[in-house]
Amino acid sequence: MRDKIIVALDFDRFEVAESFVETLKEAVFYKVGLQAFMRYGPRILKLLKDRKKNVFLDLKFKDIPNTVFWAVKSSMLFDPRFVSIHLSGGKEMMKKAVLAAQDSADTKILGVSVLTSFLNEDLIETGVNLNTEDAVIKLCRLGIESGLDSFVCSPLEIKPLKEKLGSNITLVTPGIRPHWAAKGDQKRVFTPRMAIEAGADYLVIGRPITASKDPNGAFTVILNEITG
């Protein structure tokens, strides 16, 4: 089950990130997002690949189809397990992303629906006249039509998505906060146990582990919560 916990690797200095990966022996899966990639570039991906860690490259590509094709193609150098794209980029863009990853047996394109920092009023401000659940379902259905089967969603949309789109889809769920951790900027959150029981396949957890004085202890507590 420990491979279902994806640790968000966001630190100010490469040496700190490197030390953290060496220290957190139990973790086998890491997320490299915009902060880490902009600070360290491909160096951080090479570090994780050399340490035989699974990588979720979370750069949320959204551009014209050809640009996204080559962005995904370039990321294949580091054998990521997941590469994220925005579903709102449209069918043609999604199909190009899937095509770019088709030669990899291990990499899945992960469709980002609605950010977990968004509430209904935030969608309305951007001109989307749907509530968050309906918007997520619509975008993920579009993703399935474009060849995707793996998606990012908040914990609140896990059950609706699996009920409406089938249990074979893979759901990666950020917005996970143990009951003892602060919510931060996440607004639609569950505890790890709640998310797994709802049907999440992978949990993205950052600060409750990375900001802990005892990251191994925090990881173990979370692992015990979802398996116990």
C-alpha positions in Angstrom: 0.0 0.0 0.0 3.0 2.4 0.5 3.2 2.7 -3.3 -0.2 4.4 -3.2 1.1 7.4 -1.2 2.6 10.0 -3.5 4.8 12.4 -1.6 4.9 16.0 -3.0 8.5 16.9 -3.2 8.6 20.7 -2.9 11.7 22.2 -1.2 13.6 25.4 -1.7 17.0 23.8 -2.2 18.0 20.7 -4.2 20.3 19.5 -1.3 17.3 19.5 1.0 15.2 17.6 -1.4 18.0 15.0 -2.0 18.5 14.6 1.8 14.7 14.2 2.3 14.5 11.4 -0.3 17.4 9.6 1.3 15.8 10.0 4.8 12.3 8.9 3.9 13.1 5.3 3.3 9.5 4.1 3.2 8.4 6.3 0.3 8.6 4.9 -3.2 6.5 7.5 -5.2 7.1 11.2 -5.5 5.4 14.1 -7.2 7.5 16.7 -8.9 5.4 19.8 -9.4 6.1 23.3 -10.8 8.0 24.5 -7.8 10.5 21.7 -7.7 10.9 21.5 -11.5 11.4 25.2 -11.9 14.0 25.2 -9.2 15.9 22.0 -10.1 14.8 21.1 -13.6 15.5 17.6 -14.9 18.1 17.2 -12.2 15.4 16.3 -9.7 13.9 13.7 -12.1 17.3 12.1 -12.6 17.7 11.9 -8.8 14.5 10.1 -8.4 15.1 7.8 -11.4 18.6 6.9 -10.0 17.0 6.1 -6.6 14.5 3.9 -8.4 11.5 5.9 -7.2 8.2 6.2 -9.1 7.6 9.8 -10.4 4.5 11.8 -10.9 5.5 14.7 -13.2 2.9 17.2 -12.3 3.4 20.1 -14.7 -0.2 20.2 -15.9 0.5 20.7 -19.6 -2.0 22.8 -21.5 -1.1 24.3 -24.8 -1.7 23.7 -28.5 -1.7 19.9 -29.3 1.7 19.8 -31.0 3.4 21.6 -28.1 1.9 19.2 -25.6 2.9 16.2 -27.7 6.5 17.2 -27.6 6.4 18.2 -23.9 5.1 14.8 -23.0 7.5 13.1 -25.4 10.4 14.9 -23.8 9.3 13.8 -20.3 9.6 10.1 -21.4 13.4 10.4 -20.9 12.7 10.0 -17.2 10.2 7.2 -17.3 7.5 8.9 -15.2 4.6 6.8 -14.0 2.2 9.8 -14.4 2.4 13.0 -16.5 -0.4 15.5 -15.9 -2.3 17.5 -18.4 -5.3 19.8 -18.1 -8.4 18.2 -19.5 -9.7 21.7 -20.4 -7.1 21.7 -23.2 -9.6 19.8 -25.3 -9.8 16.5 -27.1 -7.1 17.0 -29.8 -4.6 18.1 -27.1 -5.4 15.0 -25.0 -5.1 12.7 -27.9 -1.7 14.1 -28.8 -0.6 13.6 -25.2 -1.7 9.9 -25.2 0.0 9.4 -28.5 3.3 10.9 -27.2 3.3 8.4 -24.3 2.1 5.3 -26.3 5.6 3.7 -26.5 5.9 3.6 -22.8 4.5 0.6 -21.0 4.6 2.3 -17.6 3.6 6.0 -18.2 0.0 7.1 -17.9 -1.4 10.5 -18.9 -3.2 11.9 -15.9 -6.0 14.3 -16.6 -6.5 17.3 -14.2 -10.1 18.2 -13.9 -10.9 21.0 -11.4 -8.2 22.1 -9.0 -8.8 21.2 -5.3 -8.4 24.9 -4.4 -11.6 25.7 -6.4 -15.1 26.0 -5.0 -18.3 26.5 -7.0 -18.0 30.3 -6.9 -14.4 30.1 -8.2 -15.7 28.2 -11.3 -18.4 30.8 -11.8 -15.8 33.6 -11.7 -14.0 31.9 -14.6 -17.2 31.6 -16.7 -17.9 27.9 -16.0 -21.6 27.7 -15.1 -21.4 24.2 -13.5 -20.8 23.1 -9.9 -17.5 21.5 -9.2 -18.8 17.9 -9.3 -20.6 18.3 -12.7 -17.6 20.1 -14.1 -15.2 17.3 -13.0 -17.5 14.6 -14.4 -17.9 16.4 -17.7 -14.1 16.9 -18.1 -13.2 13.3 -17.2 -15.8 11.9 -19.6 -14.2 14.0 -22.3 -10.9 12.6 -21.2 -12.2 9.0 -21.6 -13.4 9.9 -25.1 -9.9 11.1 -25.8 -8.1 7.9 -24.7 -7.4 8.6 -21.0 -8.3 6.4 -18.1 -6.5 8.2 -15.2 -7.5 11.4 -13.6 -6.8 13.8 -10.7 -9.8 14.8 -8.6 -10.6 16.0 -5.2 -11.8 13.4 -2.6 -15.4 14.7 -3.0 -15.6 13.5 -6.6 -14.2 10.0 -6.1 -17.5 8.2 -5.7 -19.4 10.2 -8.3 -16.7 9.6 -10.9 -16.5 5.8 -10.3 -20.3 5.6 -10.2 -20.8 7.4 -13.5 -17.6 6.5 -15.4 -16.9 3.0 -14.1 -14.6 1.4 -11.5 -11.8 0.8 -14.0 -10.6 4.4 -14.0 -7.6 5.4 -11.9 -8.1 8.3 -9.6 -5.2 10.3 -8.0 -6.4 12.4 -5.2 -4.7 15.5 -3.7 -6.4 17.5 -1.0 -5.5 14.8 1.5 -5.0 16.0 5.1 -4.7 13.7 8.1 -7.0 14.9 10.9 -3.9 16.2 12.8 -2.7 18.4 9.9 -3.7 21.9 8.7 -5.7 22.2 5.5 -3.5 24.9 4.0 -4.8 26.2 0.7 -6.8 23.0 0.0 -10.5 23.5 0.3 -12.0 20.1 -0.7 -10.2 17.7 1.6 -10.5 14.2 3.1 -8.4 12.3 5.6 -6.3 9.5 4.0 -8.6 6.8 5.4 -11.7 8.6 4.1 -10.2 8.9 0.6 -9.2 5.2 0.3 -12.6 4.1 1.6 -14.2 6.3 -1.0 -12.2 4.6 -3.8 -9.1 6.6 -4.4 -6.3 4.7 -6.0 -3.4 7.1 -5.1 -3.1 9.8 -2.5 -0.9 12.9 -3.0 0.3 14.1 0.4 2.8 16.9 0.9 3.2 19.1 3.9 1.9 16.7 6.5 5.0 14.6 5.6 7.5 17.0 4.2 7.0 19.6 6.9 7.1 17.1 9.7 10.0 16.9 12.2 9.8 13.2 11.7 8.8 12.5 8.1 9.2 8.7 8.5 7.0 8.7 11.5 4.4 10.8 9.7 4.5 8.5 6.7 4.1 5.5 8.9 1.1 7.0 10.8 -0.6 7.7 7.5 0.2 4.3 6.1 -1.2 2.6 9.3 -4.3 4.8 9.0 -5.2 3.6 5.5 -4.3 -0.1 6.1 -5.5 -0.5 9.7 
